[in-house]
Structures are given as structure tokens and as C-alpha cells.
Amino acid sequence: MHIIRTAIILFCMNWTLSSHAEPDTLTHKPIRHQIGFDIRPGYILPTKSFFEGENAQGKPMRSVLSAHLKYAFRFSPDSHWGQLYPHAYQGVGISYTSFFNASELGNPISVYVFQGSQIARFSPRLTLNYEWNFGASFGWKKFNETTNPYNNVIGSKINAYMNANIYLNWQIASQWTLIAGIEATHYSNGNSNYPNAGVNTAGGRIGLVRTFGAEESKKKSSHIGKSAIEGSPFSYDLIVYGATRRRGIIWPDEKYLIPGTFGVVGLNFNPLYRINKYFRAGLSLDAQYDESANLKNHLAGTDYTVNEKKFYRPPFREQFAVGVSVRAELTMPIFSINFGIGHNLFYKGEDTEGFYQILALKTFVTPRLFLHTGYQLSKFKDPNNLMLGLGYRF
């Protein structure tokens, strides 16, 4: 969570720092600023019995409502980024969310970065756009055996906030835009604490955006994006990350949460080929050490006075795995979103066997140095660990 908060703070400086890669960006400041306000009513997906009615209220939880205040900017059409991505916008936002059960879930406040762009234009005033939000949410009421025993979904006061939405963008006046669309949201602590079932919602989005600043340039440039697409189409990302996690096991037929937290460290080497200005693809060599892996096979005994199991430390060979993943990356100004599906090739033990999946956000602090905020799943279903670190692009 410290990396998430740092990324949000650094974002306000990122466009200036990133601009050092292209001299023209320094001389052409962001041309358009915008302030937006959203209301997002939604439906809570009933992924756990808590939402079905096994809660202190004794009734199903179905509704969610959030209000968002957002600031964004676009780069000048005469700048490097403005020519390459003329419809992209990025910014920071804050939201307040109610699940209509403040005593058991709280009313979290989310602080996040976001980015969006145009998908299709239907008319001079109507477009179809996409947007993602990513940040941290604060103020949750977490599980407590005494004071909050029914809440089997949230185990942390601070959780990651992830949202994706598609919406219609209707320009109703020269500087006013009405937006309406659909969205999906996920809250989770990345397996850093238990329980970690998370909260998932889906719903609608309606809002109003006020734009400030000069109008976009109407002239067409014959060299749009040329400075960015020259040179080698290959890049090489080296990433070092770490995190803490909790580990639960089934022993022998019931779930047992191993006391304490465990460290995770890893390294990715990810060559990427530029397909076009929006997409890169390639392979990644992934190595990870997980201090909690395969503990189940090394039971040392049970302390019956506190009903706590003890474990020997497994050999390094059982806690270290190396795999290869296929990666695809959405590339935009400042941010890149990286997806991966991989399989461990060098491993020993059930916990490191099989497929793993990665979703990561790269936030470029300089043209080559970036913050890496990611999450790894195991076997397409099991939460594994966060991936919080730094990367360098060669």
C-alpha cells in the first residue's frame, strides 16, 4: 500500500518528469484541464454469504453508491504526447462509497490515478470512451472475531481500489460534457491479510465534466508520433519487487490461517516488441521467492495451549520458482498496463506448481524508471501476492 500511495503522490509530477524524453513537451504545457463529478450507482456481486444475508443486519446487501471528484489534463496537440495520443487524458480522483452497511463494511474513501481515451467517434459531439482507475481505499471496517464477526470479506482497513468503465461522451456545450456508461470495481488487499475475499461491484456511471484551457489544435500534422516510433521496436524491462502476504492451508479437512506474515521477493526480465503505438508484446522470465510456499509439507507440531501449528522452514528449493510468461502491454502516456499468463518451469512443491497470472501498472517517473504495482494469481483462481517495486526500461 505504501507504493500505491507513493504512486498517487508522484503522479502530479510525472508528466513534467516524463517530458524530459522529448524537448517539445517542455515547451508545450498541457493545453486542457478538466474537472469532473461522477455518481456511480451499482450492484454488489454476491460472492460471499455475507452479502446474501449472513450479516448483522440479517438481510442481503445489494446496493452500492459512490461519488467521485476528479481532475485531469490533456497534453498540447503540438507536443510529443499530444501528437501521439491526441485523445488521452489522465489525472487524480477521490471518491466516497457507501454499501449501506457502515457498521460492518464502513464507508471507504478512495484516492486514485486514472487514465482514459477515445475508442470510437460517432459524431463530432458524441464518442465512446474507456477509463481505468487505480489507487487505495481507506476507512474500511475489517473482520474482527468479537466486534465484526460476520464480515468474512475484508481483512484490512486499507485496500486496493481498481475500476474499469466504458462510457458515452456527449459534448453538450463548448466546455461542458455529459458522460454516461457502465463500470466494474474490485476492492482487495492483495492477500496481505485475511480474509481477502474482496468486494466486487458492477453498475452505471453518470457525470458532468467542465473543461478549461485553449481549444485543441485543428491542424493536421504529417509527422504525428514520428519522434516516438523511430528507433528500435524492442525494449527490455527489468523489474525487482517485494511484498508481504498471509498463508492459509487446509489441515486436514478444515481451513487454517498460519500466524504471522511472510515475505515475497521477485524479479522479472521482460523483453517487449512494439506492435504499434498502443501495444507491446513479448515474453518474460519470472523468478520469485515466497517464504510461505509449501509450509504445509513441513509441520513441526502443534501447540495445543494456543491451538497453533508450528512449521519447519522448507528448503530454498521448495520456496523458489522460475517461470516464463507471455506478456501484452497497453502503452499510453505515463502509464502502461501489463498482462501476463505464465507457467513455472523450475519449481518443487504444490504451491509453486502450474500456471500463474499477472496484472501490473507501470507508472513512469522518468522516461526509463517506473514504479511497478502488480498482483499475481495462481492457477487462474487463487490470490497469490502483491508485486510492489521498481523497474527500468532499457
N, C-alpha and C positions, 0 to 999 in steps of 0.2 A: 504493500500500500504506500510505502514511502516513495517508491519510484513513480507510482501513479500521480501522487501529489506533486512531485518534482516536475513531472512532465507537463502538468497543467500550468505551473508557475512559469516554467521556461517557455511555454508556448508564446507568451506575449512578446518574447524577444526573438523567437525563432525565425520569423520572416526576414528580420534585419540580418541575423547571422547567416541565414541561408543565402541571402542575396550576394554575399561576397563571391560566390561562384560565378556570377555574371555581372559585369560592371554596369550594364544598362539598368539593372534592377535598383541600383543605388540612386540613380538619377530620376527614376520614375517611381514615386511612392505609391502605395495602394490608392487607387482612384475612387473607390466606392466603399463606404462604410454603411452598415445596416444594423438596425435594432429590431428584434423580433419578439413577439409574445405568442406562445402556444398554449392551448388547452388540449390535453390528451386523455379522453375517457377510454377505459379499457375493461378487459375481462381477465380475471386471474385463472390461468390454466390449472385445473385441479390435479396436480401431480402428486399430492400427498393427502393423507386422510385429514390432516389439519385443515385443509381448505374445503373438505367435504362435510365438515361439521364437528369433527373431533377437536373442539377448542373450547375455551372458557365460555364463549357466547352460546355454544350448542347449536349453531346453525351454519350453513355453508357460506363461504366467503367467495363472492363472485366479482365484485366491482372494485375498480381502482381509478383514481383520478389524479392527474398531475398537471401542474402549471409551470411553464418554462419562460425564463427571460434570457435572451441571447444577444451577443454582439458578434458580428462577422465583418470580414473585409474581402475585397477582390483586388488583385493586382492590376496596375495600369495596363491597358492593351498595347502600349508601346514598350513594355518591359519584357524581359525574357519569359517569366512565368505567365504574364498576361497573354502573350502571343501563343504560347504552347498550350495553355489551358484557359481559354477565354471565359468559360462558364463556371469555373471552380470558385468556391468561396470556403472560408474556414474561420473559426472563431472559438469563443468560450461561452459556456452557458451555465445556468444554475436553475435547479428545479426543486419543487416541493411536492411530495407524493403522499396521498392518503389511501390506505387499504381499508378504511372504515373499521379498523380494529387497532386503535393506537395502543391499547394496554398490552397487547401480545406481540405486535409487529413494529409498533412505532410509526412515526410519520417522517421518513427519511428525507434529508436534503442532499441532492446530488450536485457535484461540481464536475464539469466535464469539458473536453475539447470536442469539436465536431468538424465535419467537412462534408460538402455536397457538391453536386454538379448536375448538369442537364443530361437527360437520357434521350429525349426526343422533343422536337418543336412541332406543335400542331397548327399554330398561327402566330402572327407577330406578338400577341399578348398571352398566349397560353402554351406552357411547356410541361413536360413530365420530368420530374427531378428525383434524385435519390439523396439520402443523407445518412451518415452514421454518427453516433455519439459514443464517447468512451470516457469514463472517469471513475470517481469514487463517490459512494453514498454514505452519509453519516446519520447517526441518530436512530439506529435500529434497536429494538428490544430483542435481545438474544435469548436462546434457550437457557432456562435455569430450573433445576430439578425441584426447587421449592417455590419460587415466585412465578415461574413461567413454564410449567411442565408440559403443556400441550404443544408448544412451538417446536416441532421437530424438523424445521426447515432452515432456520437461521441460527448460526453459532457465533456470529461476530457483530460487534457494534458498528464496524466499518466493512463495507462490501463493495466489490467492483460493480460498476454500472455499465451495461452495454445495450445499445439500441440501434436498430436499423429501420428506416422508413422510406416509403415511396409516396410521392405526393404530386398533385397538380398545382402549378404555379401560375396564377392569373393576375396579370398586371391591370389593376382597376383604375390607376391614375399614374401620372409620370413618376411619382416616387412612392407609390403605395402598391403593395402586392398582397393578395389573399391566397392562402395556401390551404389545401385540404387533402388528406391521404390516409394511409394505413401504416401501422407501425408495430414492432415487436420488441420486447425488452426482457433482459435477463439480469438478475442480481445474484452474485455469488461471491464467496470469499476465497475461491481458488484452492480449496482443500487445505487451507491454512488453519482451519479449526473445524470442529464438529459441533452440531450437524451442519452439513453443507449441501442439502437438497436444493437450496436456492429458490428464488421466486421468478416465475415466468408469466409474462402478461402479453396480450395482443389487443389492439384496439385501433382507434382512429386518432387523427391529428388535424386540428383546425387552428389557424393563426393568422396574424397580420404582421407584415414586415414594412418598416419605413427605411428608405434608402437616402443617404446623404452623399454629397460629392458630385463631381462632374459626370456627365453622361459618358457612356462608353464610346470609344472612337469608332466612327463609321467606316473609316478607310480600311481597305483590304491590304494585307501585307503579303508580298510574294515570297517572303522568307520566314513565314511564321514557324517557329520552333526549330529553325535550321541550326542555330547555335547549340541546341540541346541534343540534336540527333547526329551530329558529326562525331567522328571518332569511333573507337571500338564498341561493338554492341555488347561486349561481355563485361560483367562486373563480378566482384568477389567479395562477399560479406563474411566477416569473421565476428562471431558473437560469443561473449562469455556471460553467463548468467548464474543466478543463485536464488534460493528461496527456502522457506521452511514449510513443513507440511505435517499433518497428523496421519496416523495409520490405524485403520480398523481391520480386524480379521474376523473370520467365523471360526469359533472354537468351542466344542467340536461341532455343535449344531446351532449355536447362538452367536450373535454379533458381540464382539468385544473391542472396545477402544483402548489401544495401548497408551498408557500415560506418557505425557511429555510431547515435545515436538522434535522433528528430525530435519536435518539439513539436506539440501539438494544443490548440487553444482553441475554445470554442464557447459559444453562448447559445441557450436555449430559452425561449419565451414560450408558456405552456400554460394557456389558459382551460379550466376544468372545470365540468361541471354535475353536481350531486349527484342521483343516481338514487334512492338510499336510503342508509341509514347505513353500508353496506358498500361501495358502488360509486360512483365518479365516472367520467365520460367526457367527451371533448372533442377538440379539435384542438390542435396545437402548431406554432408557427413555429420552425424549427430552422436556425440558422446555424453553420457550422463552418469553421475554417481548419486545414488539415493540411499541415504543412511538407514531408511526404514525398509528397504526391499528384502523380501524373503525372511523376515524375522520369524514368521510362523514355524519355520522348519528348525528353529534353534531355541526351543523352550528350555529354560533352565530350572523352572519350578514355579510354585505358587505360594505367595504369602497369604495364607488364609485369614490372618488377622485383619487385613485390609482388602481381601479378595482381589489381589493384584498379582498378575503373572510377571515373571522375570524371564529375560531372554539373554542368551549369549550373543555377542556381536558376530554376525555372519562374516565369512571370508570376503575380502575385497572382490573376488571374482564373482560372487553372487549379488553384489550391490552395484556393479559397474556394467554398463551395456553400451554397445556401439551399433548404430543402425544407419540406414540410408533412407532418405525420404524424397519424394517428388514434391517440388515446390512451385507455386504460382503466386505472383505478386501484382497487386493493383498499385500503380505508381501515380502519385499526384504531388502537387507542391507540398513540401514539408513532410507529409505523411506517406507511408507505404503500408499496405495491409498484406501480410504474407500468410498463405495457407499451405499446409503440408500433410501428406499421408506417408508414413514410413513403416519400416519393419526392422526390428532388431536382428542383427546377424551374428553379433558376438555377445552372448549372454549365458547365464546359468540360473535357473530357477523360474518358478511360475510367474512371479511378479514382473519380470522383465521380458517375458516371452511374448511374441506376437506383434501385432500392429499397434502403432501409436499415431495420434493426430495432433497437429499444432495450428494454433491461430495466434498471430502476433501482430502488434502495431509497432512500426518503426517511426520514431519522431526525430527528424534530422536537426541536430543542434548546430552543426556546421555542414558544409556540403558533403563531408565524408563520415563524420562522427554522429552516431544516433543512439537514442535511448531505445531499449528493446523491452516491450511489455507484452508477454505472451502467456499462453495457457496450453497445457498438454493433457490430452485424454489418452486412455489406454483401451485398446480393443473396441473402439468406437462407442463406448458407453460409460466407462469408469473414470471419474475425475482422478487426475494424477497429481499435477503440481503446477504452480506458477513458474514463469521464466522471466525474472526481472534482472536486467543487466544492461550492458553497453555493447555496441557494435561499431565496426569500422569497415567502410567500403573502399576496396582497392580498385 
